Amino acid sequence: MRTVYTVEISPPAWNQLAHLSLETYRRIRDELDAVATALGEGGQVLPGTVKASGRPASTPSVVVDDAIAVYDVDHELQRVLLLEVARRLPRDL
């Protein structure tokens, strides 16, 4: 049986997205849609990172251009919630 996960964006993340280019926003949205689709097909997010409490040991994220998008997966509500979008530090520091 296939489950449908939705993608939602928290109010703080909307404010942060406003500072990105439209192209970067679209790519972040595409990445989150892919996560929701994979979850709906029974896929896993960050396998092996679940603590005994049932919560992830690390917060899942996607990197697009110079931005990192941090999200949470709520299996009860069947949603992927974008929590925060931040500028990614350069690799060569």
MARSENU-510691 format. One line per 2 residues: number of its first residue (from 1); their letters; for each residue y, z, x of N, C-alpha, C. Coordinates in Angstrom, 1 decimal, padded with zeros to 4 digits, m for minus. Layout:
<nodes>
NUM) A) Y:Z:X:Y:Z:X:Y:Z:X  ...
</nodes>
This chain:
<nodes>
1) MR) m001.2:000.0:000.8:000.0:000.0:000.0:001.2:000.0:000.9  002.2:m000.9:000.6:003.4:m001.0:001.3:004.5:m000.1:000.8
3) TV) 005.2:000.6:001.6:006.2:001.5:001.2:007.6:000.9:001.7  008.6:001.1:000.9:009.9:000.5:001.2:010.8:001.6:001.7
5) YT) 011.3:001.5:002.9:012.3:002.4:003.5:013.6:001.7:003.4  014.7:002.5:003.1:016.0:002.0:003.0:016.8:002.4:004.3
7) VE) 017.8:001.7:004.6:018.7:002.1:005.7:020.0:002.6:005.1  020.4:003.8:005.5:021.7:004.4:005.0:022.5:004.8:006.2
9) IS) 023.8:004.9:006.0:024.8:005.2:007.1:025.6:006.4:006.7  025.5:007.4:007.5:026.3:008.6:007.3:027.8:008.4:007.4
11) PP) 028.6:009.2:006.7:030.1:009.0:006.7:030.6:009.0:008.2  030.2:009.9:009.0:030.7:009.9:010.4:030.3:008.6:011.1
13) AW) 029.1:008.1:010.9:028.7:006.8:011.5:029.5:005.6:011.0  029.9:005.6:009.7:030.8:004.6:009.2:032.1:004.5:010.0
15) NQ) 032.7:005.7:010.3:033.9:005.8:011.0:033.7:005.2:012.4  032.6:005.5:013.0:032.3:005.0:014.4:032.0:003.6:014.4
17) LA) 031.4:003.0:013.4:031.1:001.6:013.3:032.4:000.8:013.2  033.4:001.4:012.6:034.7:000.7:012.4:035.3:000.3:013.8
19) HL) 034.9:000.9:014.8:035.5:000.7:016.2:034.7:m000.4:016.9  033.6:m000.9:016.3:032.8:m001.9:017.0:033.1:m003.3:016.5
21) SL) 032.7:m004.3:017.2:032.9:m005.6:016.7:031.9:m005.9:015.6  032.2:m006.9:014.8:031.4:m007.2:013.6:030.0:m007.6:014.1
23) ET) 030.0:m008.3:015.2:028.7:m008.8:015.8:027.8:m007.6:016.2  028.4:m006.6:016.9:027.6:m005.4:017.3:027.1:m004.7:016.1
25) YR) 028.0:m004.5:015.0:027.6:m003.9:013.8:026.4:m004.6:013.2  026.4:m005.9:013.1:025.3:m006.7:012.5:024.0:m006.5:013.3
27) RI) 024.2:m006.5:014.7:023.0:m006.3:015.5:022.4:m004.9:015.3  023.2:m003.9:015.2:022.7:m002.5:014.9:022.0:m002.5:013.6
29) RD) 022.6:m003.1:012.6:022.0:m003.1:011.3:020.7:m003.9:011.3  020.6:m005.0:012.0:019.4:m005.7:012.1:018.3:m004.9:012.8
31) EL) 018.6:m004.1:013.8:017.7:m003.2:014.5:017.2:m002.1:013.5  018.1:m001.5:012.8:017.7:m000.5:011.8:016.8:m001.1:010.7
33) DA) 017.2:m002.3:010.2:016.3:m002.9:009.2:014.9:m003.2:009.8  014.8:m003.5:011.0:013.5:m003.8:011.6:012.7:m002.4:011.7
35) VA) 013.4:m001.3:012.0:012.7:000.0:012.0:012.2:000.3:010.6  013.1:000.1:009.6:012.7:000.4:008.2:011.5:m000.5:007.8
37) TA) 011.5:m001.7:008.2:010.4:m002.6:007.8:009.1:m002.2:008.5  009.2:m001.8:009.8:008.0:m001.3:010.5:007.4:m000.1:009.8
39) LG) 008.3:000.8:009.5:007.9:002.1:008.8:007.2:001.8:007.5  007.8:000.9:006.7:007.2:000.5:005.4:005.8:m000.1:005.5
41) EG) 005.6:m000.7:006.7:004.3:m001.4:006.9:003.3:m000.4:007.6  003.7:000.9:007.7:002.8:001.9:008.3:003.0:002.1:009.8
43) GQ) 004.1:001.5:010.3:004.4:001.7:011.8:004.9:003.0:012.1  005.0:003.3:013.3:005.5:004.6:013.8:006.8:004.5:014.6
45) VL) 007.6:005.5:014.6:008.8:005.6:015.4:008.6:006.6:016.5  008.7:006.2:017.7:008.5:007.0:018.9:007.2:007.8:018.8
47) PG) 006.0:007.2:018.8:004.8:007.9:018.7:004.6:008.9:019.8  004.0:010.0:019.4:003.8:011.1:020.4:004.9:012.0:020.7
49) TV) 006.0:011.9:019.9:007.2:012.7:020.1:007.4:013.7:019.0  006.4:014.0:018.2:006.5:015.0:017.1:006.1:016.4:017.6
51) KA) 007.0:017.3:017.3:006.8:018.7:017.7:005.8:019.3:016.6  005.4:020.5:016.9:004.5:021.2:016.0:005.1:021.4:014.6
53) SG) 006.5:021.5:014.6:007.2:021.7:013.3:007.2:020.5:012.5  006.7:019.4:013.0:006.7:018.1:012.3:008.0:017.3:012.5
55) RP) 009.0:017.8:013.2:010.2:017.1:013.5:010.1:016.4:014.9  010.7:015.3:015.1:010.7:014.6:016.4:011.2:015.5:017.5
57) AS) 010.6:015.3:018.7:011.0:016.1:019.8:012.3:015.4:020.4  012.5:014.2:020.2:013.7:013.5:020.6:014.2:012.7:019.5
59) TP) 015.5:012.4:019.4:016.1:011.7:018.3:015.9:010.2:018.6  015.4:009.4:017.7:015.3:008.0:017.9:016.6:007.3:017.9
61) SV) 016.7:006.2:018.7:018.0:005.5:018.8:017.7:004.0:019.2  018.7:003.2:019.0:018.6:001.8:019.4:019.9:001.5:020.2
63) VV) 019.7:000.7:021.2:020.8:000.3:022.1:021.2:m001.1:021.8  022.4:m001.4:021.5:022.9:m002.7:021.3:024.2:m002.9:022.1
65) DD) 024.2:m003.9:022.9:025.4:m004.1:023.8:025.8:m002.8:024.5  027.0:m002.3:024.3:027.4:m001.1:025.0:027.4:000.1:024.0
67) AI) 026.7:000.0:022.9:026.6:001.1:022.0:025.2:001.6:021.8  025.1:002.9:021.5:023.8:003.5:021.2:023.9:004.1:019.7
69) AV) 023.0:003.7:018.9:023.0:004.1:017.5:021.8:005.1:017.3  022.2:006.3:017.0:021.2:007.4:016.8:020.9:007.5:015.3
71) YD) 019.6:007.6:015.0:019.2:007.6:013.6:018.1:008.7:013.4  017.9:009.0:012.1:016.8:009.9:011.7:016.0:009.2:010.7
73) VD) 014.7:009.5:010.7:013.8:009.0:009.7:013.4:010.1:008.8  013.6:009.9:007.5:013.2:010.9:006.5:012.1:010.3:005.7
75) HE) 010.8:010.7:006.0:009.7:010.1:005.3:009.6:010.5:003.8  010.1:011.7:003.5:010.1:012.1:002.1:011.0:011.2:001.2
77) LQ) 012.2:011.0:001.7:013.1:010.1:001.0:013.0:008.6:001.3  012.1:008.3:002.3:011.8:007.0:002.7:013.1:006.3:003.1
79) RV) 013.7:006.9:004.1:015.0:006.3:004.5:015.1:006.4:006.0  015.9:005.5:006.6:016.4:005.5:008.0:017.9:005.8:007.9
81) LL) 018.3:006.9:008.4:019.7:007.3:008.3:020.4:007.2:009.6  021.4:006.3:009.7:022.2:006.2:010.9:023.1:007.4:011.0
83) LE) 022.9:008.2:012.1:023.7:009.4:012.2:025.0:009.3:013.0  024.9:008.5:014.1:026.0:008.5:015.1:025.9:007.2:015.9
85) VA) 027.1:006.7:016.2:027.2:005.5:017.1:028.1:005.9:018.2  027.7:005.7:019.4:028.5:006.1:020.6:028.5:005.0:021.6
87) RR) 029.5:005.0:022.5:029.5:004.1:023.6:028.4:004.6:024.6  027.7:003.6:025.1:026.7:003.9:026.1:027.3:003.9:027.5
89) LP) 026.8:004.9:028.3:027.3:004.9:029.7:026.8:003.8:030.4  027.6:003.3:031.4:027.1:002.2:032.2:025.9:002.6:033.0
91) RD) 025.0:001.7:033.3:023.8:002.0:034.1:024.1:002.3:035.5  025.1:001.7:036.1:025.4:001.8:037.5:026.5:002.9:037.7
93) L) 026.1:004.1:037.7:027.1:005.2:037.9:026.9:005.8:039.3
</nodes>
